[in-house]
Amino acid sequence: MEQEKEFEEKLERGLKERHIQLIALGGAIGVGLFLGSATAIKTAGPGLLLSYLIGGIFIFFIMRSLGELAVSYPVSGSFSAYANKFLGPLAGYITGWTYWFMWVVTCMAEITAVGVYVHFWLPDLPQWIPALLALVVMTVVNIVAVSAFGEFEFWFALIKVMTIVVMIVLGGLMICFGLGNDGIPIGIANLYSQGGFFPTGIKGIIMSLVMVMFAYLGIELIGVAAGEAEHPEKTIPAAINKVFWRILIFYVGALGVIMSLYPWNQLQAIGSPFVLTFSKLGITAAAGIINFVVLTAALSSCNSGIFSTGRMLYNLSLQQQAPQFFGKLSKRHVPFNGILVSFCFLFIGVILNYFVPAEVFIYVTSVATVGAIWVWGIIVLAQLKFRQSLTSEEVAQLKYPAVLYPISNWATLIFLVFVVIIMAFDAGTRVALCVGPVWFGFLLICYYGFGLHKSSKVIIEKKKD
C-alpha cells in the first residue's frame, strides 16, 4: 500500500467569502429553531440558554480544530481526508461513508418535509410532487457549478438569519417598550418567575445537551466547502471566527426573547413561538411567513446534502475507498457521478418514506445522530495527531492554530462521550446507540470483504497559496 501521494484536485474554487460565511452560519440554523424549540425548552426551561452556551463552547473547539486542518489542507473530502492521513485509511473510510450516509438520510427527511410545507398552501397537491421537484431542482443547481450551490445557500441562509434578527428586534421592543402589548413592557420576569431560571434542575440542563448539540449539526459543512473556497487561508478563519459568535447570539438571543415573552411551561401547547410572536404584532400572515422560512430551511439542507455527498464520494474514490467512477468530474469541475448516485438514493428514499413504517425510517435516520458525534470526534482526533506530527518551528508557522491545544481536544472528546452516554437515558435517542454499531459493523464487513484494506491509499493534498 502506498504510504502517501500528493494529488491535484480539479474542483473549481468558486465559493466566495460571503458564500462561506453564510454556508457556515446557515448550516447550524435548522428547522428545529423555528418549529421545534418548544420541545427543547420543555426539557430545561430558561436554563436551556446555559445549555446552548456550554454546547457552543465545545462546538467552537471543534470548529477551531477543523479550521487548523482546513487552512493547512483545504481539500474537498475534509474530515475523511484528514482521518485518512492522520488516523489511517480505515478511519478515513468509515468517516467518509458515514458522513455520506448521514446527509443522505437527513436529506430524505428534509425533502419529504418540503411536501408537508407546500401542503400548507396547496392542500390538494400530492406531497410527493413538491418533494420530487425540490430534489430535482437542487440536484440541477449542484450539477451546474459550485458557485450556483454557493449562491442558493447564501440566500437560503440569509432568509433564516433575517427572520431571526427581525424576531429578536421586535421581541426586544415588546419586552422593553410594550410593542404590541398596549405599551406595557413585558419585561423578563418569565425567565425566573416560573420555577426559577433552572426549573428542571441540573438534570434538565444535562438532558437538553443532546438536543442542543444536534441543533449545531451542519456547522461542520464549512470543512467540505474549504476545498472549493477562494483563498481558504483567509475565508475559513474569518467564517469560523464570526459565525460561532453569530450563531450563539442567534440561538441564545432568539430563545431568550421567546422565553421572556411567554412562560416556558406553556410554550409546548401554543405552537411555534415565532408564529405567535409575529401574530401578536398584528402580522396576519405570520404562519405563512414562518412556513416559507422553514421551507427554505429544508431546501437549504437538501442543497447542502447533495453538495456534501458528491464531494465525499469524490474524495473516497481518490483514496481508493469507493469506485473510481466517483472520481470523474464534469466539464464544470463538479463531481457529477457522485451527485447523480446520491440523487438516486435520495429518490428511492423519498419513495420508501411513503411506504415503510415510520419506525423503520427512524432507525435509518438514527445513524445520522451517531454519525454527527463520530465526525466531530474524528475532527478533534485528527487535529490532535496532526499537531503531534509537527515540529515546534512548524507549529509556529501555522496560519490558524486551534485554541487551548491539547486541553480543548481532550475536553471535547470527553464531552462528546458524555453526550453519547446521555443518549442512552432518552427513549428518543437510545435507538441510535443500537443502530449505530450495526452501521459501523456493516462498513467493516465491506472494508475487509471487498479488499479495500489492501488498496486504500493515504492521500491528501496541501494547497499552495
N, C-alpha and C positions, 0 to 999 in steps of 0.2 A: 504493500500500500504506500502511495506517495505521501510523504510527510507534510509537504506544504507546496503550494503552487500559486504564484501571483496570477491573476487574470484580469482582463479588462472588461468590465461590464459595458454593455452597449445601450443601456437605458438612457433616455434623454433627461437632462437636468432642467425640467420645465416648471418646477414649483418655485414660485417667488416667495419672498419673506412673508408677505401678507397671507399667502396660502398656508404656509407652515404655521403661522401664528393661529389662524382660525381652525386649522385641522387639529392642532393640539387642544385648543380651547373647546371646540365643538365636540371633540371625541369623548370628553368626560361629562358632557351635559346631555343626558338622555331623557327619554320619555318619562322615566320614573319621577323626576323632579316636578313635572307638571301634573302628572296624574296619580303617582303612587307615593308621594311624600307623606300622605296621611298615615300610611302603614308604618313607616319608619318612626314617625312622631309618636305613634301609639306605644311603641316599644320603650322609648326613653324619655318622652316628654321634651321639655325645653333642654334637657341635658343632651339631646341629640346634637346640639351645637358643639359641645365639647367632643363628642364622638367624631364629628367631621374635622375638628381641629387636630385630634390625635391621628386619625387616618390620613389627613392631609400632610402631616409631618413625614410619615413613612412613605407616602407617595412621592414627596419631594426628594427623599433619599434615593428612591428607586429611579426617579427621573434624572437625578444628577449622575447616578451610576450609568444610566443609559446615555446621557449626554457625553460623558467622558469617552465611552466606546464609540458613539455615533460620530463624534468630531474626529476621532483618531482613525476610524474605519467606517466611513459613510457608505454602506452597501445596502442594497435593497432587501436582502434576507435578514438583516438586522439580528434579532435575538438568535435565530437559527444559525447564522454565520458565526456569531460570537461564541455560541455554545460549541459549535464545531471546532473552532480554532483553540479555544482556551479550556474546554472541558472534555473534548473528544467527539468523534463522529457520531457516536450513539446519542449523546446529549443533543447534538445539533439535529439529528434525525427526529428524535422524539419531540423536540421543541417546535420544529418546522411543521410537522404533520399535526401536532396538537393545536397550534395556532391556526392552521388552515381549517381544521375541523371546527374549532371554536367559532370562527367567523361564519362558516357555512351554516351551522345550526342557529347562530344568532340572526343571520340574515333570513333564514326560513321563517323565524318568528316575526321579524320586522316586516317582511313582505306580506305575510298573512295579515299583520296589523294594519297595513295600508288599506286592505279591503274593508276592514272594520271602520276605519276613519272616514273613508269615502262614503260608506253606507250612511253616515250621519246626514249627508246632503242628498244622496241618491239611494234611498231605501229600496227601490225596486231593481237596482242593478246588482246582478250576481257578484258576490265578493271576489270570486276568482278572477274576474276581468280586470279590475284595477290592480290586483296583486300581480298578475302576469304582465300587465302594461308597465308597471313600475320596474319589474325585473328586466324587461327588455330595454327600456329607456336607459336605466342605469348601466346596463352592460354595454350598450352602444356608446354611452359617454366615456366609459373606461377604455373602449377599443379605439376611439378617435385619437386621443392623445392624453398624456398625463396632465397637461395644462387644463384640459377640459374637466378632468376629475377635480383638479385643484380649484377651478372656478366654481363648479357646482358646490363643492364642500365649503368654500368660502361663504357663499350666500346662504346655504342651509344653516351654517353655524351662526352667521350674523343675525338671522331671524330669531334663533333661540336666545342669543345674547341680548338682543334689543328687547325682547319680550320680558326677560328677567329684569333688565335695567328699568324699564317702564314700571313694572310691578313694584320694585324696590322704591323707586322715587314716589309713585302715587301712594304706596303703603306708608312711606315715611311722612308724607303730608297728612294722611289720615291720623297717624299716631301723634304727630306734633301739633297739627293745626285743625284737626277735626274735619278735613275734607270729606264730603260725603256722609258726615255724621252730624249735620246741623251745626257745624262749627265747634263742636265739643271734642277736644283732643282725646283720643282713645288711650294714649299712654302705653306703658309696657307692663302694666300690672299683671297681665295674663301670663307673663314669663315666670312669675313666682307666687301667684295667689292660688293656683290650682294644685296644691300639694307641694309647693316649693319648686325650685329650679331642677331638682333631681327627684321627681315624684315616684319613680320606679326604682330608685336606689342605684347602687353600683351594678347590680345585675342588669338593669335596663341599658346602662352605658355599654357594658360588655356585649350583650346580645345584639345590640344595634350595630356593632362594629362590622359584622358580616355584610349587612345591607349598605353600610357606608362605604366599605372598600369596593363593593361591586358597582356603586354609583360612579366611582372613578374609572371603571373599566373602559378602555378605549383611549385613554390618555397616552398609552404606550405606542399608539399608531404613528406618532412622530418619528419613532425609530425606523419604521418601514419606509416612511416618506423621505428619510435622510438620504437614501440612495439616489433620489431624483430631485434633490433640492439644489437651487443655485447657491453657491458659496456656503456650504453646510457649516464651515468653521465659524461663520457669523450668524447664520439664521437659526441654527439649532440652539445655541446658548441663549440667544435673545428670546426664542419661543419658550424654552423651559423656564427661564427666569421670570418672565412676565406672566405666562399662562398659569403657573402654580398659584400665584397670589390672586389673580383674577378669578380663578375657579373657586378658591377658598372664600373669597369675598362674595361671589355669586351664590354659593351654596349656603354659607353661614348668614349672609345678608338676606337672601330670599326667605330662608326658613325662620330667621329671627323676626322678620316683618310678619310672616304668616302667623307665628305663634304669639305675637304681640296683639294682632288684630282679633284672633279667635282663640278661645280656650282650647288647649291642646287635646283635652279629653273629649272634645265634641267634633273634632275635625273628621274622624272616621265616618261620621254619619252625614256630613254636609257636602261630600263630593270634593271635586278639585278646588283647592284653596285659591288657585289662580282665577278660575271662573268666578268664584264667589267674590273675590276682591274687585275684579273688573265690573261685575254686576252691581256691586254696592255703589259704584261711582256712576251708575246710570248708563253703562255701556251695554245696550240690549243685545248686541251681537257677541257678548263675551264668550259664550260656549262655542260659537263658530270660530272665533279668533283662536282660542286655545286648541280647538280641533285641527285647525290649519297648522299651528305650530308643531303639534305632535305628529302630524302627517309629514311635515318637512324633516322632523327629527328621525322618523322611521326611514324616510328616503335617504337621509344622510348616513344612517347606519348601513343601509344596503349599499350605498355608493362606496363607503369605506371598506365594507366587507369584500366586495368584488375586487377593489384595488389591492387589498392585503392578500387575498387568496391567490391572485395571479402572481404577485411578486414572491410569495412564499414558495409556490411550486417552481417558479423560475430558479430561485436560489437553490432549492433542494436538488434540482436537476444538475446544476453546476457542481454540486457536491457528490453527484452520482448516487443520490439517495431517492431519486424519483426518475421516471422515464426521461430520456434525453429530449423527447418530444416537447417537453415543457420549457426547454432552454432556448427555443427558437423565438425570435422577435419578428414583429411585423415591420413594414417599411417605416412606420411611425415610431419605431423603437418601443413598442408595447408588447408585453408577454401575451400575445393573442391566444395561444393554445391553452395556457393556464387559466386565462379568463373564461374562455369558451367551456372548458371542462367544469369549472366552478359554476358557471351558468347552468349547465346540465344537471348538476347535483342539486342546485337551488330549485330548478324547475320541478324535479322529481319530488323534492322535499315539500314544495308548496302543494303539489297534488296529494301527497301522502298525508299532509297535515289535515286534510278534509276528510280522510277516510280512517286513519288509525285512531285508536282510543287516545284520549288526552294524556293518560298515564304514560303511554309509550313515548309520546313526544317529550314529556317531562324528563324521562330517563335519558333521552338523547341530549336534550339541551343542558342537562346537569353536567355533562362533560365540559361544557363551556365554563362552568363555575370552577372546576378543578383546573382547567387549562389556564385560567387567568392567574391563579396562585402560582402555578408551575412557571409560567413565563416571567412573572415578576421575580420569583426566586432565582431563575436562571440568569436574569439580567444582573442581579446583585452578585451572584457567584462568579459569573464571567468577568465582571469588572474587578472582583477581588483577585482572580487568577491573573488577569491582565496586568494589574498593578504589581503583583508579586514578580512578574517576569521582567519588570523594568529596572534599570539601574537608577541610582539617585540622580544622575545627570538627565536621564530620560524623563524621570518624574518631574523634574524642574522645568522641562520643556513642554509639558502637557498644556494644551491650549484651553482646556475646560475640565479641570480636575474635579472629581467628586468631593463632596464635603464630608468632613469628620471621618475620613478613611482611617482604619478599618472598623472603627466603632459603629459607624452608621450601617455598615454591611451586616455585622453580626446582630445588631439590634433589630434590623429589618427582617432578617431571616427568622429570628426568634418570634417576632411579631406575626409573621405570616404563618408560622407553625401554630401559634396561639389562635389565629383566626380559623385555621382548619379544625382545631380541637373544638372551638365554639360551634362550628357547623354540625358537629355530632349531637349537640343538645337541642337542635331545632329540627322538627319534622320536615320542614320545607327544604332544608339544605342537606339533611342527612343522606338523602338518596345519592347525592353527588359523591359522597365518600364510598358508596357501594359500587357505583357505576364507573368512577374514575379508574380504579385498579383494573377493571375489565378492559378499558380502553388501552391503558398502558401495556397490559398483557398482550393484547391483540397486536400492538405495534412491535413488541419484542419478537413475537412469533414471525411476523412479516420480515423483520430486520434480519433475523438469522435464517429463516426459511427460504428467503429469496436470495440469500448470499450477499446482502448489502454490506455486511460487516467486512467482506473481502474487497469490495470495490469502492467503498466510501473514501472520499478524499478530504483532507484537512485543507480547505481552500478559503481564502479571504483576500480581499483586495484593499490596499491602502491608497486612497486617492491623494494625488499631489495637488497643491494649490495651483 
